[in-house]
Amino acid sequence: MKADTGFLVELNRERQERKDVVRARVRELVPDALNGLAHLLKPDANPAVRLRAIIFVLQAYGVPAGEGIGPTDPEAIEANWRHDEARERQAAFLDSLTP
C-alpha cells in the first residue's frame, strides 16, 4: 500500500528541518572539536588515546554522509514509487524464468 504523498512530503520536510538544525549546531562545534583532536594527535599524547583519535579522524573522513532523507516534491516521490514498482516487476519476471 502506498503512503499519501502529501504526508511524505511533510515528513521529509520536517526531517530536513531537523537535520539542518543539527548541522548548524555541529558546524558551531567544529573548531573546538578540531582543536581537541589536534591536541590528541600530538606525539606527546597518550599512545592509546592518540591511536583512537587517529582512527576516528580517518573513519570520519572516509565515511559517507549517511542515509538520505528523500524528496520533498510529491512528483519526485511518485517517480521513485514508479521506479521501485518497475524494479519489482522486473525482478518478478526474472524470478519467473528460473525453474
C-alpha positions, -999 to +999 in steps of 0.1 A: +000+000+000+014+034-009+015+062+016+000+095+010+024+117-010+014+149+009+022+131+042+056+120+029+064+155+016+057+170+050+075+142+068+106+147+046+105+185+050+103+180+088+133+156+087+152+181+066+145+209+090+157+189+120+188+178+100+195+214+091+193+225+128+216+197+139+241+205+111+241+242+121+249+232+157+276+208+147+291+234+124+295+257+155+313+229+174+337+221+146+365+245+156+366+232+192+364+196+180+393+201+156+414+218+182+407+189+206+416+163+180+448+183+171+458+181+207+452+144+209+472+138+177+504+154+191+533+130+197+533+136+235+497+124+238+489+090+254+496+065+226+463+046+231+443+079+231+463+091+201+457+059+182+419+062+188+420+099+177+438+089+145+413+061+138+384+084+145+397+111+121+404+086+093+370+069+097+352+103+098+369+114+067+360+083+048+325+076+060+296+086+037+273+114+049+246+089+060+211+079+050+193+102+026+161+119+036+142+116+004+125+141-019+101+168-006+084+171-040+053+149-045+061+143-081+096+131-072+081+107-046+057+093-072+085+089-097+105+070-071+075+047-065+071+041-102+108+033-104+106+009-074+075-008-089+093-013-123+122-028-105+099-052-086+081-062-118+115-068-135+127-089-105+095-109-105+098-115-143+134-127-139+124-149-110+096-165-131+123-175-157+141-196-131+128-232-128 
